[in-house]
Amino acid sequence: MRRRLRYRFDTMMSRGMATLIGWMTAACFALVVPVSVLLVWADKKTPLTLGDRLAEIWQHVGVAFRLGGDLGPPLYVLFSVLLALMALLFTSTLIGLITNGVDRRLAELRKGRSIVLEDNHTVLFGWSEQVFPIVAELVAANANQRRAVVVILGPKDKVEMEDEMRAKVTHRGTTKVVCRTGSPTDPADIALVSPGTARSLLILAPGGPDGDAGVVKTLLALGRVQQPTGAPRHVVAALEDGQNHAAARLAGGPHACVLDMDSITAHLIVRTSLQPGLSFVYHQLLSYAGDEFYFSAEPQLVGRTFGEALMAFATSSVVGLLREGGRIDLNPPWSSLIGDRDRIIAISQDDDTVIASPPRHIATGAIIPPRPSTRSPVRLLVLGWNRRAATVIERLDDYVVEGSTVDVVARQHEAAHQAERAAAGLTRLRVTVTEGDPARPATLCRLDLGRYHHIVLLRHDALEGQQADNGTLVTLLHLRELGRVAGHELAVVTELADDRNRELAPTSASHDFIISSQLISRLMTQISESPHLARLFDELFRSEGSEIHLRPAEGYVRLGHDLDFYTVVEAARRQGQIAIGYRLHEETTLAPAFGVRLNPDKRRPHRFAAGDSIIVLARE
């Protein structure tokens, strides 16, 4: 019987609106009229006559159906009922229209298709894992601003993007994050985020085999969107494969900054493999959570030399000059004069903390005279192979002396052919390739790891981020166990895809981690805040110019003495270098700084011990 009643009810509902209204009216009368009779019957003040009782019942029914329940001649009651029905129909229709309109508007807003009317905002095109560290860095960069806006145009649903953003970027401070759904390669969708009034535009690499093609198409689409002010856009893009760099530069125009992720990552791997601990310096230098590069006009230094400017700031580290016309001059000669339109390049906590102060007395007796340095051939081991490996080998040739060797152990058959092509143009480095699985302990045991000065562990590009890191972490654990058994610590540089896996990896004083996606995200964020930083980092990542080095502290000052950092800066200056910080050996395994102190207060004394390093900017 229940199934039959349900079937009849469904059949009635399917007959249309008129049938539904009729049945609902009948059902209401079947409920309202008996209840109204009971109300009149239960009322102690109910009239005694039948006519008066029927009038009371009518009034209850009229109130229930919003018909007024007025009494009077039959024609008057009829007209009052008709008027009430018309008012009820009009009110119901109006409420329905308003409700439907609000629902449609809310549905459109949830789709993320409304235009964004903002000024001086930052726009991110695309959606990938890079978006979260970039937004987090932008929040830190905008901490001293009252109101900052970050707009994201991605191909995902607006609500999904907002939910992920709330889950992974919990602290936003004064920064508002706005998400819009659309294709970053469609000019009509790009117009939704008002790129013409934005401060900077960041194009994220979506990943996958066609990721770089999407970046190039976005650059082309941006060129189709009209710029209302006529000023050049500040566009920052990142490519995964360096072979597409020329096409992206052509699509973006002369004012776009296109970063080659593979080239930058390969450079950091090379530099860190030869100088353990350097990766943590770059991690701090590229993060807004610590000290970073700023450009500051200092009128009181106009006409003075750059050597004098080194000692003019107690809480900032001067590293170069931004010349008139935008030329970057890192670590210039000490006698270089500062012009009236030049700006100081300094490492400082914020843009308003570059404040000049009088220098203090320097303990010249604690300064070690410059000593001649000799370089010996090095032997490196590269475990794994990816598209950056050939670039790593080519750049290693720029830093090592003749007689150095690199042994490559990889599973891929094509690694040998690619390594042979890379070795064809080398002048100082000799390369050998052995086929094997670096994740297997038997392969590692046959290598005699103790004879290598440095080990580079590359992640597999063919696997996804977490899968690639899983194999890398297993290999790293095997290396640490083999080093423990052999009784010496191995210097390992590990390339990871996800920064969260660095917390799981075994830490050691000689272990460095290169997380390319995080480093590129931080680099893009810094360049988006200041276009001059693109040229500055280009100078830092070139083997011909000044670069950051970690040198033993005993090569600059005497150990075991309380010295302020003014003395360290003077000791480095006498060797043609700029001291910007130090690294404490006893804290090399302690997160998050791992012993690195960038831009220390020059007035505070410190006692250096054996194993400590001075971080300097120097020409090799």
N, C-alpha and C positions, 0 to 999 in steps of 0.2 A: 504493500500500500504506500509506503514511504517513497519508493522509487516511482510509482505512478503519479503521486502528487508532485514530485520534483519534475517529472516529465511534462505534466500539464502546466506547471508554473513556467518552465523554460519555453514551452510553446506559446504561452500567453505573452511573455516578454518579447518574443520574436515577431509579434504581429504588428508592431509599430507603436508610435507615440500616442495615437488616439486611444487605442485599446489600453495602454498602460495608464494613461490619465484616468480613464473610466474606472478601471479596477481599483486604482488608488483612491479615487473619490468614494466609491462604494465601500471600500474597506474603512475609510475614515468615518463615513456616516455610521457604519455598523459598530464602530467603537465610540464615537463621540456622542451619538444620540442616547444610547443606554446609560452612559456615564453621566450625561446631563440630567436624565430622569432620576438617577440615584442621588445626585447632588441636591435636586429640588426636594426629593422625598426625605433626605436626611436633615434638611435645614429646619430648625425649630420655628423659624419665622416664615415658613412657606404659607402662601395664601390658601384659604380653604376652598375657594371656587375652582372649578376645572379650567375655566378660561384664564384665570390669573396664573394657575400652575403651568399651563401651556405657554403663556407669555414668558415665565421665568425660564422654562426649558429652552425656548427660542433664543433668549438672551445669552444663555450659556453656549448654545450651539454657535451663535453669531460671533461671540468672543473667541471661541476655539478656531473657527474658520476665518477670522479677521473680517467678518461681514458686518460688524457694527452691532447687530442685534436690536436695531431701533424698532419701536412700536408705533403703530398708527394705522391709518386706513390701508387696505391691501395694496392699492396702487403706490402709496408712499413707501411701504415696505419693499415692494418689487423694485422701484427705482433705486432705493438705498442699497439693495442687494446687487443690482447691476453696476452701480457706481463703485461699490466695494470690490466687485470682481474685476472691473476695469483697473482700479488702483492696484489690486493684487497682481494682475497680469503685467502692468507696466513696471511695478517695483521688482517683480521676479525677473522680468526680461532685462532690466537695467543691471540688477545684481549679477545675473548670468553673464552679460556682456563684459562688465568690469572684471569679474572673476576670470573669464576666459582671456581677456586682454592681459591681465597681470600674469596669468600662467604662461601665456605665450612669450611675454617679455622676459620672465624669469628663465624660461627655456632657452631663449636666445642669449641671454647673459651667461647661462651655464655653458653654452657652446663656445663662448669666448670669441665672438665675432664683432663686438662693438669696438669703435675707434678709441684710441688712447690719446688724450689731449694733455700732454705733459711737455715741459721745457727743461732742457739741461739734464735729461735722464740718460741712462745707459741701457742699450738694447742688446739682448743676446738672441742670436738667430740659431735655431737648432736645439735639439735635446739629446743629451748624452750624460755619462757620468761626470764629464767635465763641468757641467753646469753647477753642481753643488759646491765644489771648492771655489769656483769663480764668484758665486754669489756670496759665499762666506768671506772671501777676501774683500769684496766690494763693501760688505757691511762693516768690516774693520776699517777700511779706508774712509768710509763716510761717518765714522763714529763722532767726529767733531762738527758735523753738519746737522742743522735742525731738521731738514726734510730732504731725503734722497729717494729716488725712484729707480728701480731696476725693472725693465720690461722684458719678458721672454716670449718669443714667437716660436712655437714648436708644433710638430705635426700630431702631438698627442691631445687627448681630451683635456680641457682646461681644468676640470675638477681633479683629474688624476695628477696633473702636474702640480697643482696647489697642494694636494695631499702629500705627495712625495717631498715637496719643498718644505712643508711644515715638519715632516718627520726627520729630515736630514740636515736642515738648517734651522735649529731651534731658537737661536738668539739672533734677532734681526736689528735690535736697537732702534734707531730712527729711520731705517731704510724700509721702504714699502716695495714689495715684490708683486708685480702685476703679470699675469699669464694670459696669453691669447693663443687660440688654436688657428693654425694656418700653415701654409707651405712657405718656407724661407726662400724658395726659388720662384715664387709668384709675385710679380710687382703689385698686384691688387692686394694681396695679403700683407705684403711689406708695408704698404701705405697705412694699414691699421695701427701700427705702432709709432707713427709720426717720426720717421727717421730724420726728417729735415730739421727738426728742433732738438735732436738728441745731442748729447755731449760726445758720445763715442758709440761705435757699433762693433760688436764682437761676433764673429762667425765661428761656431764650434764645428770641429770635425765629427761627423756623425758615426764614423767607424764603418767597418765593412769594406768590401772590395771597391765599392763605388763612392766611398766617403769623400774623397778629394774632389770627385766630379760634382758632388753636391755643393761643396764650398765654392768651386769655380762658378757654378750656375747662380749661386746667391750673389756673388760679386757682380756678375753680369746683370742680374735682376735689380740690384741696387743702382746700377748705372741708368736704368730705365725709369727710376722714380725721381721725379723732379725735385731739385733742391731749391727751396723758396728763397733762401738768403744769398745763394750764389757762392757761399764759402765752401771750401773743400771739406768733405766728410772725413772724420777721423775713424778709419776702419782698421780693425785688427782681426786677422784670420790665421788659422793654423792648419797646416797640411801634414798628413802622416807620411806621405811618400815624397821625397825631395825631387823626383823626376817631374812632378807636376808644378814645381815652383815657378818656372818661367811662364806657364800658361796662366797661373793665378795672378802673377804680377801684371801681366798684360790685361787681364779681365778687371783687376781692381784699380788700375790707373796709377799715376805717380804718387798719390797721397796715401795709398793703402799700404799697411804694414803686414806682410805675409810671412809667417814664421814657418820654418822647416823643422818639424818636430824630430825627424830622424837625424838631421845634422846636429841639432842642439843636444839631443840625447847622446849621440855618439861622442861629441866633444866632452860632455860631462863624464861619460864613462872613461874616456882616455885620461882626462886630467885627474879623476879620482883614483883610477887604478895606479897611477904613479905617485899620488900624494894622498894616502889614507886620511880620512877625516874631512876632506874638502867638500863632500856632498852635504854635510851638515851645515857648513858655512853658507852654501848656496841656498839651502832650505830656509835658513834664517833671513838671509839677505833678500829673498824674493817674497817673504811673508810680511803682511802688514801688522802682524802681531808683535814684531820686534822693530828693529831699526832698518831703514831702507834709504835709497838714494833720493835726494831732493836738490832742487836748483834754487839758489837764493842770491838776490842782488844785495851786495854789501858795499854801500858807498864809502864807508870808512877805510876800505882796503884798496880803493882806486889809486893807482900809481905805485902801489907797493908790490913786492915780489911774491911769487907763489910760495917760496920757502918761508916767508914771514907769515903767510896765511895758514900754514900747517899748524903753527903754535897759537893761532888767534882764537881757537874755540876749545872750551873745556869739555863740552858734552856733545860735540860733533866732530866727525873725522873727515877732513877735507881730502879729496882724492883727485880733483881736476878742475877744469874750467870749461864753461859753455861759452864759446866765443861768439862774437857778433856774426850773424848769418847762420847760426845753428851748428857750427863745427864743434865736435867733442874733442877735448884735449886732456886725456888721462895721464896722470903722472908726468906733467911737463917739466922742463928744466927749472931748477930752483930760481934762476934769475929772470924767469918770464914775468913781465909786468902785467898787472891786472888793469884792463881798460874800463872806461866808464860805462860801457854797455855789456861787459862780461858778467857772467854769473858764476858763483861758486857752486861746484858739485860736491856735496857733502853727504855722508851717512849720518842720519840723525833719527831721533824717535818720531818726529813729526815735522811738518813744513814750518811750524811756528817755533821750533826749538833750536833753530840754527842761530844762536846768539853769541856774539863775540865777547871774549873775556880776556883780561890780562894774563899772560903766561907766568908760570912759576919758575923757581930756581931748578935747574937741571943738574942732576948728580953726574957730572961728566966722568968722575972717577970710576963709576960702575959700568961705563960703556966699553964694550969689547971692540978693539980695532978690527976693521974688515980683514977677513982671512980668505986666501985663494981657495976656491972650491974645485974639486975634480969630480968628474962624472964617470961612472963605470957602466959597462954594458949590463942590461937587465934581461931577465928571462921571464916571460909571461905565459900563462896558460889561459886559453879561452875555452870555456865549456858551453856547448850549444852554438846554434847558428840561426841568425835571422837576417832581415834585409839591411840592418844597421851594421852587421858584423864587418862587411867589407870596408865601410867608412871608418869604423874603429881601427882597423888595421892600417889603413892609409894615413890616418891622423897620428897614430902612434909613431909612424916613421918621422914625423916632424919634431918629436920630443925626445927620442932616445938617441944614444950615440951608436956609432958603427960597431957591429958585432952583436947587437941585441937580437933576441929570437922570440918568436911567438909560436906556441904549439896549440893547434885547434883540435878539439875532440867534439865531433858532432855525429848525429844519426843520419842526417840528410846526405844523399849521394851528391847533390849539386853543390854542397859546401866546398868540396875539393876544387871543382872547376871555378867557382866564384873566388875562392881564396887564391888560386893561381893567377886569375886575371888581376886581382888586387895587388899581388906580389910583383907583378911584372914591372910596375913603375916605382918600386921601393928602392931606396939608396942605402939605408942603414939597417934595415930590419930583414931578417930571414924568417920565412913562414913554412911550417910543416903541418900537414893535416892528417889526422887519424880518425877512422870511422869507429864509432862506438856510442853507447848510450850513457851520457853523464849521470843519469839518475840511478844507475846500477853500481853498487859498491865494488863489484869485481872490476869494472872499468876504471874506477878511481884508484883502486889498490895497485894497478899495473903502472901508474903514472909517476911514481916517486915524487910526491907532492913537495917534499922538503927542498928540492932544488929550485923551485920557482919563487921569485921575489913577489909576484902579484898574481892573483887569480881573478878572472872576470867570468861571471856566471850570467849568461844571457837567457832571456825568456823566449819561449816559442811563439812566433807570430801566428801560426796556423790555428792555435787554440784560443778559446775565449779567456778573458782576464783571469777568472778564478781558477780555471783548469790549468792555464799556463803557470800561475803562481803555485799551484799545488805541487807540480813537479819540481819547480825551482826550490821550494822550501824543503822538499825531501832531499834534494841534492845538497843543499846547504847544511842540513843536519849530518849527512854522511861526511862532508868535508870537516865539520867541526869535530866529529868523533875520530876521524883519521888523524887530525892535528893533535888531539888529546893523546892518542896512543903513541904518536911519534914524539911527543914531548915538546912541541913548539907550536906557536900560534900562526895560522895561515891568514894572510892579508887578502880578503875576498871582497870584491865589488859585485853586488847582486842587483840585477835589473828586475823590478817588480811592476805589475800592472795596477795593483790596488794598494793604496797606502795603509789600509786596515791590516793587510797581511804583514806589514813591517812590525807591528806589535807582537805578532806570533813568532817572528823569526828569532833565532838565538842571537843575542847581542854580544859584541866583543869589541875591544878597543881598536881592532884592525878591520872591523866589518863596516862597509859602507853600503848604502842602499840608494839606487836611482829609481825613483818613481816618476816615469816620464810624463804621465798624464797630469800629475799634481804639479810638477815643475812648470810645464807648459801653461797650465791654468793660471798659476801665480804670475808667470811672465806676461801672459796676455792681460791680466788685470792691471799690472803695474804700467804697461805701455798704454792701456786705455786711459789711465789717469793722467799721463804726461807723454805726449808724442816724442819728446827728446830722449826718453829712455830707450826707444827702439835703437837709436844710433849708439847710445852708451853701451847697451848689452851687446850690440854687434861688435863693438871694440873689445869687450871683455871676452867674447867667445871666439876671438881670432888668435891664432898662434903667433902672429907677427907682432902684436902690440903688448900692452901691459895686461897681466893676468894676476889672479889671486893665487898666492902660494902659502903653504904652511912650512915654516922653517924652524929649526931647533932654537929654543930661547937662548941657549948658551952661546950662540953665534952673534948675539946682540948685547946682552947685559950679563953681569955676574950673577950666578945663582946664589940663593940663600940670603939675599939682601932685600930689605923693604924699599921698593922703588915705585914712584908714581909713573903713570903712562906717558907723561911728557918726556921722561928720560928714554923710554922705549921708542917713541916717535923720533927723537933726535938720533938715537942709535941707528934706526932704519934709514933716516935721511942721509947719514954719512955714507951709507952703502947704495944710495940712489934709489931707495925704496920708500914706500909709505906704509907705516904700521896702522892697521885698522882694528886690531883685536888680538886675542890670544885663545889658546885651547889648553885646558888643564888635563894632564894625563890621568890624574886620579878620578876624574869625573867623566871619562870617555864612554862609560857604559850607562850613564844616568840620563834617562829621558827627561824632558824633551830636548834639552840643549846639547847633550852629549859632550859637555865640557867646553863648548864654544861660547866666548864672550865677545860679541861684536860691539864696536864703538863704546868701550868702557869710559867711565868718567876719568879724565886724565889726572884729576887731583887726588884720587884715592890710591893709597900705596898698596902694592902687592909683592909677594915674595915668590919668585919663580923657582921651580925645582926641576930636577932631571926628568926628561920626558915631556915637559911642557913645550908648546910651540907658539911662535908669533905669527899672526896672520898678516901678510903684507901684500901690497900691490906693487908688482915689479915686472921689469922686462927680463925675460930669460936670457 
